[in-house]
Amino acid sequence: VRRILVCANWKMHGTVASVQAYLETLIAQAGAADAEIVLCPPFTLLPAALLIATGSSVAIGAQNCHWADKGAFTGEVAAPMLAELGVRFAIVGHSERRHHFGETDATAAARAQAAQRAGLAVIFCLGETLAQRDAGETFAVLERGLLVGAYEPRWAIGTGRNATPAQAQEAHTALRRRARELFGDEAAERLRILYGGSVKPDNTAALLAGNDVDGALVGGASLDAEGFCAIIHAGPGRRSGA
Ligand code: PEP
């Protein structure tokens, strides 16, 4: 049985004051939810977020981590540094990292391995561009990139244009099939595959209806606490393994 996971990715937004108010609302509502809830604020807000979330059912994640455990990498943050703080998750390979900062499947995989070494759970993002989808390359892109995942069609991120529930389920089924080939039945059944790309309160239930859609990675709509809580409550709590 896979527990639904709903993750807020704040990207480069937020202040200490806003994370406090947000988490108070989220924690008050999270207790009643079956889903696992993760907030990924910018690095600077991690200590404040961790302090506020201590003892609650909300976990805190980072939006990235480096592939080395330490070293001469100015401006980067290593996974053991995050683990030391109490961070439990790391988003890796987000499309904005790929688009703006030259992240590739190879560097994303190295970051994911570093996160796992440090004991962090990895939310590994992969997805096709619109040109790749139009060229029929969606499944090739997914197959190339798979580790553990959040399927985020790049044409759906921050665009207001989400995949249809059928498109999401089809991609997730393909990812799980590939995971089965790579890692075996048991690991594939345990793998939680999140959908990301313009998830909003009013499209969550439909998107999460697919049997292989085990949660959501939410960008823009996660910035508003009430809206994010509505997303959490719109989805099912658990997905029984096929
Ligand atoms: C994201 O940042 O992972 C994302 C899916 O963004 P949005 O929900 O804004 O499309």
Boltz pocket constraint, residues with backbone or C-beta under 6 A from the ligand:
constraints:
  - pocket:
      binder: B
      contacts: [[A, 9], [A, 152], [A, 156], [A, 157], [A, 158], [A, 159], [A, 160], [A, 196], [A, 197], [A, 198], [A, 199], [A, 217], [A, 218], [A, 219], [A, 220], [A, 221]]
      max_distance: 6.0
